[in-house]
């Protein structure tokens, strides 16, 4: 009988030797609450201490380990500003020397630790400065009678992610203490057949290699997450993620929904009311949605479409089918500007059909708000467009049948759940203009059917994107004036509203005044930003749409929801400050007609490597899905999706940009298992069921929410 049952892995980390309440609180900030969490911290990289080098042979580079005696130790001063640093100088048997520097230090502690004559091991990256080599904040160990070279060198050490108040050596010691006490509680959760089919290693051995790697393992494989141990643990993580998705999907498939039979008459009326012909992609996706709505189970569909691909009309076609069957439709947008844009667009399409519709945002107040809420509760208002205001208390629907959530990534899973609770077994259509890489679609939306609008309306020309530096500003203004003379309109977007003392950036308020000097009185220029009152924003946007404003200076408030086909130039100031997805969204504000459009990225010479890569990608392609793949690679999945918002367990070891093949296999295995055993009741699946509950931690009760 196992003397270390698996449930001991749920022991609070506070009870691990060397932790205690204070350190437990620090670990909690990293999501480490239990012993199991501690075992699943993934090292960011590994420090190779297998080779000790003579100081005389040192060259710049990572993972350099040397041994020497301290021959100097104390405060030094660096540069013209005389910055205080702590420095030690080591000398080895060959009389060669190397220095180590600390910019953040406790002087008394370092002075005692590195007393003259102390024998020290230094490990880390070596950099060159002048004719000398230096370590900056290296790993250090002091050799003593009790702690010899064999205890320190010749090993590969994990380098963990840290948070304030936590140090690398402390975390290594905690992991070691936990391992010594609890490692025998680690046991396989998969049946033998699955282990053999997917060639999985023992999880005990995998975690041991993760934290205490053998000196024989390849450092490149370790740091690249490509060992058998990594592959097993990644498969396990993705499997339980996809198992939760499979159960969510199962619950939707089994749920009784609202059947809304097709109404060809109202669909034909919509097609006649449109001032354009649908693209083949729009026609295909509308057919998919209409087929979903006919079925007596809830629709759960994700609609992906690049900026300007016509998602609103597709959603309206589905909405009319639901309305024709006596139910209501709610369209929720993340901002007032986007909600107002949808309302305006829908009004133009719905007016010939005579279908009542309303707008509910925080700006709608008093008698008007009360009347809208009354008409929703009685069913007199079949279609409502709104913001978070739709999920507030007091907003009730007589017969809500379809929910459309636009720009879904801006809403948390609980907000979407709150809207679904306004009806019973509602159909759900989630829309996004932010293209989602295939791997993310499989994880975030693995329980949804996916439709893609993969073509733009006919006549649209690709947007020409160019990168300009400050010395080209006059050329930019000449180009803008040329477009204005042709009757076009211009956006100029800034990352800030007002000047910040801490950040040396051009800001929208000041630059609006500067640009007025350049373009007025010939052309009218106005400022738009998120801090403006609703009626002021509405007035500016109405005037811009009507062509009364020629140059609109704005913050990224125009990222979504502004549709002005006559605008042909998007200038993005300090483009290096924006994310790739945001740059793509901003660019999508132009190129919405047959006119040739341009996106000019004004960028500072001083750019990080990531910023340079983002800007290069923007110049090279307008394909939203290619941009999304690059964005995922640059930012990583955690930041790209924001797991706290997504309602899925956080990723510990899997990397969606790197581990696509493993994800596909794990997904297939998970969905196949739920087909065979929908409730995981079979005795051989008991451990899988328990692990699933642990990993999802209650999130599965949101089964019908994406």
HELIX and SHEET records of a PDB file:
HELIX    1   1 UNK A    6  UNK A   10  5                                   5    
HELIX    2   2 UNK A   13  UNK A   15  5                                   3    
HELIX    3   3 UNK A   20  UNK A   28  1                                   9    
HELIX    4   4 UNK A   35  UNK A   39  1                                   5    
HELIX    5   5 UNK A   55  UNK A   57  5                                   3    
HELIX    6   6 UNK A  107  UNK A  113  1                                   7    
HELIX    7   7 UNK A  149  UNK A  151  5                                   3    
HELIX    8   8 UNK A  168  UNK A  182  1                                  15    
HELIX    9   9 UNK A  183  UNK A  185  5                                   3    
HELIX   10  10 UNK A  192  UNK A  197  1                                   6    
HELIX   11  11 UNK A  203  UNK A  211  1                                   9    
HELIX   12  12 UNK A  219  UNK A  223  1                                   5    
HELIX   13  13 UNK A  228  UNK A  254  1                                  27    
HELIX   14  14 UNK A  264  UNK A  273  1                                  10    
HELIX   15  15 UNK A  280  UNK A  294  1                                  15    
HELIX   16  16 UNK A  311  UNK A  324  1                                  14    
HELIX   17  17 UNK A  336  UNK A  350  1                                  15    
HELIX   18  18 UNK A  351  UNK A  353  5                                   3    
HELIX   19  19 UNK A  366  UNK A  378  1                                  13    
HELIX   20  20 UNK A  388  UNK A  391  5                                   4    
HELIX   21  21 UNK A  408  UNK A  410  5                                   3    
HELIX   22  22 UNK A  413  UNK A  420  1                                   8    
HELIX   23  23 UNK A  438  UNK A  444  1                                   7    
HELIX   24  24 UNK A  470  UNK A  472  5                                   3    
HELIX   25  25 UNK A  473  UNK A  485  1                                  13    
HELIX   26  26 UNK A  508  UNK A  519  1                                  12    
HELIX   27  27 UNK A  534  UNK A  545  1                                  12    
HELIX   28  28 UNK A  556  UNK A  559  5                                   4    
HELIX   29  29 UNK A  575  UNK A  577  5                                   3    
HELIX   30  30 UNK A  580  UNK A  587  1                                   8    
HELIX   31  31 UNK A  609  UNK A  620  1                                  12    
HELIX   32  32 UNK A  624  UNK A  635  1                                  12    
HELIX   33  33 UNK A  637  UNK A  641  1                                   5    
HELIX   34  34 UNK A  643  UNK A  646  1                                   4    
HELIX   35  35 UNK A  660  UNK A  676  1                                  17    
HELIX   36  36 UNK A  683  UNK A  685  5                                   3    
HELIX   37  37 UNK A  686  UNK A  696  1                                  11    
HELIX   38  38 UNK A  699  UNK A  702  5                                   4    
SHEET    1   A 2 UNK A  45  UNK A  48  0                                        
SHEET    2   A 2 UNK A 156  UNK A 159 -1                                        
SHEET    1   B 6 UNK A 139  UNK A 142  0                                        
SHEET    2   B 6 UNK A 119  UNK A 129 -1                                        
SHEET    3   B 6 UNK A  61  UNK A  78 -1                                        
SHEET    4   B 6 UNK A  83  UNK A  91 -1                                        
SHEET    5   B 6 UNK A  97  UNK A 102 -1                                        
SHEET    6   B 6 UNK A 132  UNK A 136  1                                        
SHEET    1   C 7 UNK A 357  UNK A 360  0                                        
SHEET    2   C 7 UNK A 383  UNK A 386  1                                        
SHEET    3   C 7 UNK A 328  UNK A 332  1                                        
SHEET    4   C 7 UNK A 400  UNK A 405  1                                        
SHEET    5   C 7 UNK A 427  UNK A 432  1                                        
SHEET    6   C 7 UNK A 300  UNK A 305  1                                        
SHEET    7   C 7 UNK A 449  UNK A 453  1                                        
SHEET    1   D 6 UNK A 464  UNK A 468  0                                        
SHEET    2   D 6 UNK A 598  UNK A 602  1                                        
SHEET    3   D 6 UNK A 567  UNK A 572  1                                        
SHEET    4   D 6 UNK A 489  UNK A 493  1                                        
SHEET    5   D 6 UNK A 551  UNK A 554  1                                        
SHEET    6   D 6 UNK A 525  UNK A 528  1                                        
END                                                                             
